[in-house]
Structure formats: structure tokens, C-alpha cells
Amino acid sequence: MSLGEGPLLFLGCGKMGGAILSGLLARGVSPDRIHIIEPNKEAVSDFISHGVRHYLSGNELPPDFRASLVLLAVKPQVMEEALPAVAPLAASGTLYVSVAAGKTLSWFAERLGQGTPVVRAMPNTPAAVGRGMTVLCPGPGVTPDQRSLAGELLSAVGEIAWVEEEALIDPVTALSGGGPAYVFLMIECLAKAGEEAGLPRELARRLARVTVSGAGELVHQSSEEPEVLRQNVTSPGGTTLEALKILMAPDGLQPLMTKAIAAATRRSRELAS
């Protein structure tokens, strides 16, 4: 992975920033190209030991510092306070990539200047194991080369997709941003149902966890659609079919999931307003 030339600056390096940085290093990006602004030095000590350059605040950046890309990875609630540390870089044409939920392209334009190249990205937590899904939306000042640069950055932690309409980031947030939590809840529910059917607690939890992770890997590796994979498991007149009659009923899983995604989409729009 080349990620072009020039320094890469991380504003914040918590769980998501750290996952992306780990992905870059694993793919061969030179540590001396990477700079981190992170007040919690202990949290990034492993990266520092590998040669990544660290600053406690933006005030410590060299006066002539320039970056080809700034990853905005602080929490949304502190973005207002943290952004001025890297705002001066906008004058040199630096690309900004934000993974902060709820912060819109227009929000950044107001603070960095109209025409400043900004890409809004929504990753999810499986990025921590290199199996994330990130959807990106480019602002009006983003060039094709900068678009490629942002795509390379997030490809370090999984798959990427692009949308041209920023409003789609809200359902993306609801589906893939929150999606891991819904799957984890399914594991909890499967385990509890197994217990209530008579299985020992630890066995039920293990069966649920391994079954869901295995099914996910099967979907990942298979060229078949999920509907086909489901049908392959479902024998006519068998036990799985009896369960699916309940889950696929008019008041079953689909309307419940549709309602849940709609609620999360609505909340995402509220946070961005």
C-alpha cells in the first residue's frame, strides 16, 4: 500500500483511529510517515515504539508541517475543540477524512473553509480485526486522486463503498455502523433461547457465538446470496423450517429489523442537524 506521498496525520487515535493505524502499518506503510496528535500518550505507546511520531497537541507540530491527509478520529463531541489544531493545513490543500458520526460536510466547510477537500466516512467496529465495512462520501473539493487516497486509507481495515449523496450516510450509519451491535444481540438472544430449551448456559453461549461467527465467515467466503445459503440449511419439513416460520412471519424478524433501522436512521439525522 503506497497511500501516495507525504505525511499522514491522525487527529486522535482511539479505538477506530488505532485500528486504521494498525491496518496501515500491517500493510507496509512506513511508520515515519505517520504523525499522531493524541493527548493520551500511554494509549499510543505501542505505535510510538514502532517509529510513529507523536504530539500531545497540535501546538507541537513543526511550523512548516504539511500533510497529504488528516484523519479526523476524535469523538464527535470534542471535534469543535480539537479541529483548530489542524485547520491551518487546509491552506496547503490537505485532504481531511472524518470518521466522526454526525459531523456533516457542511459543518466542516464552515470551519475549514468552503472548497476544502473533506471526505466523510462511516466505518464499523470489525475494522479492529481488518473486517470492517466503510462507506465514504466526498465533498465538493475532493479531487479524483484524493478520493483514491481516502479509499486506500480505509481499505486498510476492510471493504469500502462510496455514495455521492451525503443523506445516505444516515441509513449507512443505521445499518453497518450499528450492525455489529445487532448481530451481538442476536448471539445473546440465541444463547438465552438455548438455555430456555434446556442447554447448560456456557454450552448455549458457545454454540451461539461459534454458529454466528461461522455463518458470517460462510457468507464472506461464498459466492451465493444469503437467501440461497438459508435455503441450503432448510430441509422441507425439518426443524429449521419450523423456526423460520416464526422468524419470517408477517410480524417476525423483517418488520422488526426495518423498524429498528428506521429508528437509527432517524436518530442519525437528528444528530447531524
VEXDRENVEX-55552 format. One record per residue: residue in one letter; x, y, z of N, C-alpha, C, CB in turn. Coordinates in steps of 0.1 Angstrom, whole numbers, padded with zeros to 4 digits, always signed. Atoms other than C-alpha are relative to their C-alpha. Glycine has a CB too. Layout:
! VEXDRENVEX-55552
aXYZXYZXYZXYZ/...
This chain:
! VEXDRENVEX-55552
m+0009-0012+0000+0000+0000+0000+0009+0012+0000-0010+0000+0012/s-0008-0011+0002+0015+0033-0011-0006+0012+0007+0003+0004-0014/l+0007-0011-0006-0011+0059+0001+0007+0013-0005+0000-0001+0015/g-0006-0012+0005+0007+0084-0021+0013+0004+0007-0010+0012+0001/e-0012-0005-0007+0034+0106-0007-0003+0010+0011+0010+0006-0010/g+0002-0010-0010+0038+0129+0022-0005-0006+0013-0010+0010-0005/p+0004+0004-0013+0029+0127+0059-0015-0003+0001+0004+0010+0011/l+0013+0003-0003-0003+0112+0072-0002+0004+0015-0004-0015-0003/l+0002-0005-0013-0017+0130+0103-0013-0005+0006+0001+0015+0001/f+0012+0005-0007-0041+0114+0128-0003+0010+0011+0002-0014+0006/l+0005-0008-0011-0061+0138+0149-0009-0009+0009-0008+0013-0005/g+0006+0010-0008-0070+0114+0177+0004-0014-0004-0015+0002+0000/c-0004+0014+0003-0060+0078+0180-0006-0009+0010+0015-0002-0001/g+0007+0010-0009-0087+0059+0200-0002-0013-0007-0013+0006+0004/k+0002+0014+0005-0102+0026+0190+0000+0000-0015-0013-0005+0006/m+0001+0000+0015-0111+0035+0154+0013+0005-0006-0012+0008-0005/g-0013-0005+0005-0080+0056+0148+0011-0010+0001+0003+0013+0007/g-0010+0010-0002-0059+0029+0163-0001-0012-0009+0000-0005+0014/a+0002+0011+0009-0075+0002+0142+0005+0004-0014-0015-0003-0001/i-0004-0004+0013-0069+0022+0110+0016+0001-0001-0006+0014-0004/l-0014-0001+0000-0033+0029+0120+0007-0013+0000+0005+0008+0012/s-0005+0013+0000-0027-0007+0128-0001-0007-0014-0007-0009+0010/g+0002+0005+0013-0041-0016+0094+0010+0005-0010-0014+0003-0005/l-0010-0006+0009-0018+0008+0076+0014-0006+0003+0001+0015+0003/l-0013+0006-0003+0013-0005+0094+0001-0014-0004+0003+0001+0015/a+0000+0014+0004+0003-0041+0087+0002-0001-0015-0013-0007+0005/r-0001+0000+0015+0001-0032+0050+0012+0007-0005-0012+0007-0006/g-0013-0004+0005+0036-0018+0049+0002+0015-0001+0002-0005-0012/v-0003-0014+0000+0031+0020+0053+0011+0003+0010-0014+0008+0003/s-0012-0003-0009+0063+0034+0068-0005+0008+0012+0010+0008-0008/p+0004-0007-0012+0058+0045+0104+0005+0014+0000+0005-0007+0012/d-0005-0014-0001+0079+0076+0099-0008+0010-0009+0014+0001-0005/r+0009-0008+0008+0052+0089+0075-0012+0004+0009-0005-0006-0012/i+0012-0002-0008+0026+0088+0103+0002+0009+0012-0006-0014+0004/h+0000-0010-0011+0020+0116+0128-0013-0001+0008+0004+0014-0004/i+0012+0001-0008-0004+0114+0157-0001+0012+0010-0001-0013+0008/i+0003-0009-0011-0019+0142+0178-0010-0007+0010-0007+0014-0005/e+0008+0008-0010-0032+0124+0209+0005+0004+0014+0002-0015-0003/p-0005-0004-0014-0031+0138+0245+0003-0012+0009-0011+0008+0006/n-0003+0011-0009-0031+0103+0260+0012-0008-0006-0013-0009+0001/k-0012+0007+0006+0005+0092+0252+0000-0015+0003+0012+0007+0006/e+0000+0014-0004+0001+0059+0270-0008-0008-0010-0005-0002+0014/a+0009+0007+0009-0027+0049+0246+0006-0003-0013-0013+0008-0002/v-0006+0002+0013-0004+0051+0216+0015-0004+0002-0001+0013-0008/s-0014+0004-0002+0028+0039+0232+0006-0010-0009+0002-0004+0015/d-0005+0011+0009+0030+0008+0210+0003+0006-0013-0011-0011-0001/f-0003-0006+0013+0028+0029+0179+0012+0009+0000-0012+0009-0004/i-0012-0008-0002+0054+0053+0192+0013-0009-0001+0000+0008+0013/s-0011+0009+0000+0077+0023+0198+0004-0005-0014-0002-0011+0009/h-0002+0004+0014+0073+0014+0161+0005+0011-0009-0012-0006-0006/g-0005-0011+0008+0085+0048+0150-0010+0011-0005+0007-0005-0012/v+0011-0010+0004+0052+0067+0146+0003+0013+0009-0014-0005+0003/r-0003-0013-0006+0057+0104+0155-0013+0005+0008+0004+0011-0010/h+0011-0003-0009+0036+0116+0184+0001+0014+0005-0001-0009+0012/y+0001-0014-0006+0024+0151+0196-0011+0000+0010-0002+0010-0011/l+0011-0001-0010+0004+0158+0227-0011+0010-0004+0006+0004+0014/s+0010-0010+0005-0013+0187+0210+0005+0005-0014-0002+0012+0010/g-0004-0006+0013-0013+0205+0176+0010+0011+0001-0012+0005-0006/n-0010-0010-0002+0009+0232+0191+0014-0005-0001-0002+0006+0014/e-0013+0006+0001+0038+0208+0190+0004-0004-0015+0000-0013+0008/l-0003+0003+0014+0036+0203+0152+0011+0011-0005-0012+0001-0009/p-0010-0010+0005+0066+0219+0134-0007+0011-0008+0010-0007-0009/p+0006-0011+0007+0058+0253+0119-0002-0002-0015+0008+0013+0002/d+0001+0003+0014+0064+0241+0084-0007-0013-0004+0014+0001-0006/f+0005+0014+0002+0045+0208+0088-0011+0001-0010-0006-0005+0013/r+0010+0002+0011+0024+0197+0058-0004-0014+0000+0004+0005-0014/a+0005+0014+0001+0002+0166+0054-0007-0002-0012-0008-0004+0013/s+0008+0003+0012-0012+0149+0024-0014-0004+0004+0006-0011-0008/l+0013+0004-0005-0041+0136+0046+0000+0002+0015-0003-0015-0004/v+0002+0000-0014-0055+0143+0080-0012-0009+0003-0002+0015+0005/l+0011+0008-0004-0077+0116+0096-0006+0006+0013+0004-0015+0002/l+0007-0006-0012-0102+0133+0120-0007-0012+0007-0010+0011-0005/a+0005+0012-0007-0107+0105+0145-0003+0003+0015+0010-0011-0001/v+0004-0003-0014-0116+0123+0177-0015-0002+0001+0003+0015+0004/k+0015+0002-0003-0151+0118+0193-0007+0013-0005-0003-0002+0015/p+0008-0011+0005-0178+0140+0177-0002+0011+0010-0014-0005-0004/q+0003-0010-0010-0184+0158+0210+0012+0009+0003-0005-0006+0012/v-0012-0009-0002-0148+0172+0211+0006+0005-0013+0010-0008+0007/m-0005-0004+0013-0144+0178+0173+0001+0015+0000-0009-0005-0011/e-0001-0015+0001-0152+0215+0177+0012+0006+0007-0013+0006+0007/e-0011-0004-0008-0125+0219+0203+0013-0004-0007+0000-0005+0014/a-0012+0006+0005-0099+0197+0185+0004+0005-0014-0001-0015+0000/l-0002-0003+0014-0103+0208+0149+0009+0012-0003-0013+0003-0007/p-0009-0011+0003-0085+0242+0151+0015-0004+0000-0002+0010+0010/a-0014+0004+0000-0052+0223+0157+0005-0004-0013+0001-0012+0010/v-0005+0005+0014-0052+0210+0121-0007+0009-0011-0004-0014-0002/a+0006-0008+0010-0073+0237+0104+0009+0008-0009-0009+0010+0007/p-0009-0007+0008-0043+0257+0092+0005-0008-0012+0012+0005+0008/l-0005+0008+0011-0033+0228+0070-0009+0001-0013+0001-0015+0004/a+0009-0002+0011-0063+0235+0048+0005+0009-0011-0014+0005+0004/a-0006-0010+0010-0044+0263+0031+0009-0007-0010+0007+0011+0008/s-0009+0007+0009-0020+0238+0016-0006-0011-0008+0012-0006+0008/g+0007+0010+0008-0047+0216+0000-0001-0014+0006+0007-0001-0013/t+0001+0013-0007-0046+0188+0026-0014-0006-0001+0004+0002+0015/l+0012+0007+0000-0073+0162+0024-0004-0004+0014+0000-0013-0009/y+0005+0004-0013-0094+0157+0055-0010-0011-0001-0007+0012+0007/v+0009+0011+0000-0111+0124+0062-0006-0001+0014+0007-0013-0005/s+0006+0001-0014-0136+0123+0091-0007-0013+0002-0010+0012+0001/v+0008+0012-0004-0149+0092+0108-0009+0003+0012+0010-0012+0004/a+0009-0005-0011-0169+0113+0133-0014+0000-0004+0005+0014+0005/a+0014+0001+0003-0205+0104+0133-0007+0013+0003-0007-0011+0008/g+0009-0012-0002-0230+0133+0129+0006+0013-0005-0003+0001+0014/k-0006-0012+0005-0205+0158+0116+0000+0000-0015+0015+0001+0005/t+0003+0000+0014-0216+0168+0081+0011+0007-0008-0013+0007-0003/l-0009-0006+0009-0196+0180+0051-0001+0016+0002-0002-0004-0014/s+0002-0015-0001-0212+0215+0055+0006+0005+0014-0014+0003-0001/w-0006-0003-0013-0201+0215+0092+0015+0003-0001-0003-0011+0011/f-0015-0001+0002-0165+0210+0082+0003+0012-0009+0006-0012-0006/a-0002-0011+0010-0168+0235+0053+0000+0014+0008-0010+0000-0011/e+0001-0012-0008-0179+0262+0078+0013+0003+0009-0012-0001+0009/r-0011-0002-0010-0148+0256+0100+0014-0001-0008-0001-0010+0010/l-0013+0001+0007-0121+0247+0074+0000+0009-0013+0002-0014-0004/g+0001-0008+0012-0133+0269+0045-0007-0007-0011+0014+0004-0004/q+0007+0006+0012-0155+0263+0015+0010-0004-0010-0010+0011-0006/g-0009+0005+0010-0138+0242-0011+0011-0009+0006+0006+0011-0007/t-0010+0009-0007-0116+0224+0015-0004-0014-0003+0002+0003+0015/p+0004+0013+0003-0114+0188+0004-0002-0009+0013+0011-0007-0008/v+0003+0008-0011-0132+0167+0030-0008-0012-0005-0009+0008+0010/v+0008+0012+0003-0144+0131+0028-0006-0005+0014+0009-0011-0006/r+0006+0006-0012-0169+0118+0053-0001-0015-0001-0015+0007+0002/a-0001+0014+0001-0165+0082+0062-0008-0006+0012+0014-0005+0000/m+0007+0007-0011-0186+0058+0083+0005-0015+0000-0016+0000-0002/p-0005+0013-0001-0166+0027+0093-0008-0007+0011+0015+0000+0004/n+0006+0007-0012-0177+0000+0118+0010-0008+0008-0011-0010-0005/t-0010+0005-0010-0161-0018+0147+0008-0013-0005-0007-0003+0012/p-0008+0011+0005-0150-0050+0128+0013+0005-0007-0008-0009-0009/a-0013-0005+0005-0123-0027+0114+0012-0004+0010-0001+0016-0001/a-0011+0004-0010-0104-0037+0146+0006-0013-0004-0006-0001+0014/v-0005+0013+0004-0099-0072+0130+0002+0000-0015-0008-0011+0005/g-0002-0001+0015-0095-0060+0094-0011-0004-0008+0012-0008-0003/r+0012+0005+0007-0130-0070+0085-0011+0011+0001-0005-0013+0006/g+0010-0011+0000-0147-0036+0086-0007+0003-0013+0007+0013+0005/m+0007-0005+0012-0171-0020+0062-0001+0015+0002-0014-0007-0002/t+0000-0015-0001-0167+0017+0055-0006+0005-0013+0014+0005+0001/v+0006-0007+0011-0189+0039+0033+0005+0014+0001-0015-0001+0001/l-0005-0013+0001-0174+0072+0021-0008+0009-0009+0015-0001-0005/c+0007-0010+0009-0189+0104+0007+0009+0012-0002-0014+0004+0007/p-0010-0011+0002-0167+0130-0009-0007+0014-0001+0007-0002-0014/g+0005-0013+0001-0172+0167-0005+0003+0006-0014+0006+0009+0011/p-0002-0006+0014-0172+0191-0035+0014+0003-0004-0008+0012-0001/g-0014-0004+0003-0135+0200-0032+0009-0012-0002+0005+0008+0010/v-0009+0012+0001-0122+0164-0034+0003-0004-0014-0007-0012+0007/t-0005+0004+0014-0101+0155-0065-0001-0015-0001+0014+0006-0002/p-0001+0015+0002-0100+0120-0080+0011-0006+0007+0000-0003-0015/d-0011+0006-0007-0066+0114-0066-0002+0000+0015+0013+0009-0003/q+0003+0000-0015-0077+0124-0031-0011-0010+0003-0005+0014+0004/r+0010+0010-0002-0107+0102-0035+0007-0014+0001-0010+0000-0011/s-0008+0013-0001-0083+0073-0042+0008-0001+0013+0009-0001-0012/l-0008+0000-0013-0062+0083-0012-0009-0004+0012+0006+0014+0002/a+0010+0003-0011-0092+0082+0011-0004-0015+0000-0012+0009+0000/g+0004+0014+0002-0102+0048-0003+0011-0009+0004-0004-0002-0014/e-0011+0008-0004-0068+0034+0002+0002+0000+0015+0014+0005-0006/l-0001-0001-0014-0067+0046+0038-0010-0009+0007-0003+0015+0005/l+0010+0008-0007-0100+0029+0048+0001-0014-0004-0013+0006-0002/s-0002+0014+0005-0092-0002+0027+0009-0008+0009+0005+0000-0014/a-0009+0006-0009-0066-0009+0053-0007-0008+0011+0010+0010+0007/v+0007+0007-0011-0093-0021+0077-0012-0008-0005-0004+0010+0011/g+0011+0008+0006-0117-0039+0053-0005+0005-0013-0012+0000+0010/e+0005-0004+0013-0140-0032+0024-0006+0014+0001-0012-0010-0004/i+0006-0014+0001-0152+0002+0012-0010+0001-0011+0011+0010-0002/a+0009-0003+0010-0180+0016-0008-0002+0016+0000-0014-0007+0002/w+0002-0015+0001-0188+0052-0020-0015+0003-0002+0009+0005-0011/v+0013-0006+0003-0220+0072-0020+0002+0014-0004-0011-0001+0012/e-0001-0014+0005-0224+0105-0038-0009+0010+0008-0002+0001-0015/e+0010-0008-0007-0254+0117-0018+0002-0002+0015-0014-0005-0003/e-0003+0000-0014-0245+0126+0018-0011-0005+0009+0004+0013+0005/a+0011+0004-0008-0280+0119+0031+0000-0015+0002-0013+0004-0007/l-0001+0014-0001-0273+0082+0025+0009-0005+0012+0004-0006-0013/i-0009+0004-0011-0247+0082+0053-0009-0003+0012+0009+0012+0004/d+0008+0003-0011-0276+0082+0078-0005-0015+0000-0012+0009+0000/p+0004+0014+0000-0291+0048+0067+0013-0009+0001-0008-0004-0012/v-0012+0007-0001-0255+0036+0063+0004-0002+0015+0012+0006-0008/t-0003+0000-0015-0249+0045+0100-0009-0010+0007-0001+0014+0006/a+0010+0009-0007-0280+0027+0110+0003-0015-0003-0014+0003-0005/l-0002+0014+0004-0272-0005+0090+0013-0006+0004-0003-0001-0015/s-0013+0006-0002-0235-0011+0090+0007+0006+0012+0009+0002-0012/g-0006-0006-0012-0224+0014+0117-0005-0007+0013-0003+0015+0001/g+0005+0007-0012-0247-0001+0143-0002-0015-0002-0013+0006+0003/g+0003+0014+0003-0250-0035+0126+0007-0010+0009+0004-0003-0014/p-0006+0010-0009-0224-0053+0147-0007-0001+0013+0015+0005+0003/a+0007+0002-0012-0244-0045+0178-0012-0008-0001-0004+0014+0005/y+0012+0009+0002-0275-0061+0163+0004-0014-0001-0007+0005-0013/v-0005+0014+0001-0255-0092+0155+0004-0005+0014+0012-0001-0010/f-0004+0004-0013-0241-0093+0190-0012-0003+0008+0009+0011+0007/l+0012+0002-0007-0276-0090+0203-0007-0014-0004-0010+0011-0002/m+0006+0012+0005-0287-0119+0181+0007-0012+0007+0002-0002-0015/i-0007+0010-0007-0259-0140+0197-0005-0002+0014+0015+0003+0001/e+0005+0001-0014-0272-0131+0232-0014-0007+0000-0002+0014+0005/c+0014+0006+0001-0308-0140+0221+0000-0015-0003-0008+0007-0010/l-0001+0014+0003-0298-0173+0206+0005-0008+0012+0010-0002-0012/a-0005+0006-0012-0279-0182+0237-0010-0002+0011+0013+0007+0006/k+0010+0000-0010-0307-0173+0260-0011-0010-0004-0006+0014+0002/a+0010+0010+0004-0332-0193+0239+0005-0014+0002-0003+0003-0015/g-0005+0014-0002-0309-0223+0240+0000-0004+0015+0015+0000-0004/e+0002+0003-0014-0308-0220+0278-0014-0004+0004+0005+0012+0009/e+0014+0003-0003-0346-0219+0280-0004-0013-0006-0008+0012-0005/a+0004+0013+0006-0347-0250+0258+0007-0011+0008+0005-0001-0015/g-0006+0010-0008-0326-0268+0284+0015-0002+0000-0006-0013-0003/l-0015+0001+0001-0289-0263+0274+0007+0006+0012+0004+0006-0013/p-0008-0007-0010-0263-0255+0300+0004+0014-0005+0012-0009+0004/r-0003-0014+0004-0255-0218+0300+0012+0002-0009+0001+0009+0012/e-0013-0002+0008-0219-0220+0288-0001-0007-0013+0012-0006+0009/l+0001+0007+0013-0227-0245+0261-0009+0008-0009-0006-0014+0002/a+0009-0009+0009-0256-0223+0248+0008+0012-0005-0012+0004+0008/r-0008-0012+0005-0233-0193+0247+0010-0003-0010+0007+0007+0013/r-0010+0004+0010-0206-0212+0229-0006-0003-0013+0008-0012+0006/l+0007+0003+0012-0230-0226+0204-0004+0012-0008-0012-0010+0003/a+0005-0012+0006-0245-0192+0197+0012+0008-0007-0008+0009+0009/r-0012-0008+0005-0211-0175+0193+0006-0006-0012+0010+0002+0011/v-0007+0007+0011-0195-0201+0171-0009-0001-0012+0005-0014+0004/t+0009+0001+0011-0226-0205+0150-0001+0013-0008-0014-0004+0005/v+0002-0013+0007-0230-0168+0142+0013+0004-0007-0004+0011+0010/s-0012-0004+0006-0193-0162+0136+0003-0009-0012+0012-0001+0010/g-0002+0009+0011-0191-0193+0114-0009+0003-0012-0003-0015+0004/a+0009-0004+0011-0222-0183+0094+0005+0013-0007-0014+0002+0006/g-0005-0012+0006-0207-0149+0089+0012-0003-0009+0005+0010+0011/e-0011+0003+0009-0175-0164+0075-0004-0007-0012+0010-0009+0008/l+0005+0007+0011-0195-0187+0053-0006+0011-0011-0011-0009+0004/v+0005-0011+0009-0213-0156+0038+0012+0007-0006-0009+0010+0008/h-0012-0007+0005-0179-0139+0035+0007-0007-0012+0010+0003+0011/q-0007+0008+0010-0164-0167+0015-0008-0005-0012+0007-0012+0007/s+0009+0006+0010-0194-0179-0005-0004+0010-0011-0012-0005+0006/s+0005-0009+0011-0204-0165-0039-0016-0001+0000+0005-0005-0013/e+0014+0001+0000-0240-0175-0031-0007+0012+0008-0005-0013+0007/e+0007-0010-0007-0266-0149-0019-0005-0006+0014-0012+0005-0008/p+0004+0005-0013-0277-0152+0018-0013-0008-0001-0002+0012+0009/e+0013+0007+0002-0312-0163+0006+0003-0015-0004-0009+0007-0010/v-0003+0013+0004-0296-0193-0011+0006-0008+0011+0009+0000-0012/l-0007+0007-0012-0274-0202+0019-0011-0003+0010+0010+0009+0006/r+0010+0003-0010-0305-0200+0041-0008-0012-0005-0010+0012+0002/q+0007+0011+0006-0324-0223+0017+0008-0013+0001-0004+0003-0014/n-0008+0012+0000-0295-0247+0017+0000-0007+0014+0014+0003-0003/v+0000+0005-0014-0298-0251+0055-0014-0006+0004+0004+0010+0010/t+0014+0002-0003-0336-0255+0054-0006-0012-0007-0009+0012-0003/s+0006+0012+0006-0349-0290+0048-0015+0000+0000+0006-0013+0007/p+0014+0001+0000-0385-0295+0038-0005-0008+0012-0006-0005-0013/g+0006+0007-0011-0405-0304+0069+0009-0002+0012-0004-0014-0004/g-0010+0002-0011-0374-0301+0091-0001+0010+0011+0014+0001-0006/t+0000-0009-0012-0366-0283+0124+0002+0014-0004+0010-0005+0010/t-0003-0014+0003-0351-0252+0108-0012+0007-0006+0012+0000-0010/l+0012-0006+0007-0382-0246+0087-0010+0004+0011-0007-0010-0009/e+0009-0004-0011-0403-0246+0119+0004+0013+0007-0001-0011+0010/a-0004-0012-0006-0382-0219+0134-0001+0012-0010+0015-0001+0004/l+0001-0011+0010-0382-0199+0101-0014+0004-0002+0006-0004-0013/k+0014-0003+0001-0420-0200+0100-0003+0012+0010-0009-0012+0003/i+0003-0010-0010-0419-0178+0131+0008+0013-0003+0004-0005+0014/l-0009-0011+0003-0389-0156+0121-0004+0007-0012+0014-0005-0001/m+0004-0006+0013-0403-0150+0086-0015+0003-0001+0004-0009-0011/a+0014-0004+0000-0439-0144+0097-0002+0015-0002-0007-0005+0013/p+0003-0014+0002-0456-0111+0089+0004+0009+0012-0014+0003-0003/d-0004-0008-0012-0448-0099+0125+0014-0005+0005-0010-0001+0011/g-0012+0006-0004-0414-0117+0125+0012+0010-0001+0003-0011-0008/l-0013-0008-0001-0378-0105+0121+0001+0012-0009+0011-0010-0002/q-0002-0011+0010-0380-0084+0089-0007+0013+0004-0006-0005-0013/p+0006-0013-0004-0406-0058+0101+0007+0006+0012-0014-0002+0003/l-0007-0005-0012-0388-0056+0134+0014+0007-0003+0003-0012+0010/m-0013-0006+0005-0354-0050+0117-0002+0013-0008+0008-0010-0008/t+0003-0012+0008-0370-0025+0093-0003+0012+0009-0011-0002-0009/k+0004-0010-0010-0384-0006+0123+0013+0005+0007-0010-0005+0010/a-0013-0003-0008-0350-0007+0141+0009+0009-0009+0007-0012+0004/i-0008-0008+0009-0331+0006+0111-0005+0014-0003+0002-0007-0014/a+0006-0013+0002-0356+0034+0105+0002+0009+0012-0015-0002-0002/a-0002-0008-0012-0353+0045+0141+0014+0005+0001-0003-0009+0013/a-0014-0004+0000-0315+0045+0139+0003+0011-0010+0009-0012-0001/t-0002-0010+0011-0316+0064+0106-0005+0014+0005-0007-0004-0013/r+0006-0012-0005-0339+0090+0122+0009+0007+0010-0014-0003+0005/r-0009-0006-0010-0316+0095+0151+0013+0005-0006+0003-0011+0011/s-0012-0005+0006-0286+0098+0129-0002+0014-0007+0005-0010-0011/r+0003-0013+0006-0303+0127+0110-0002+0010+0011-0013-0002-0008/e+0001-0009-0011-0312+0143+0144+0013+0005+0005-0008-0006+0011/l-0013-0003-0005-0276+0142+0155+0008+0009-0010+0008-0012+0003/a-0007-0008+0010-0264+0158+0122-0007+0013-0002+0000-0008-0013/s+0007-0013+0002-0289+0187+0124+0004+0010+0010-0015-0002+0001/
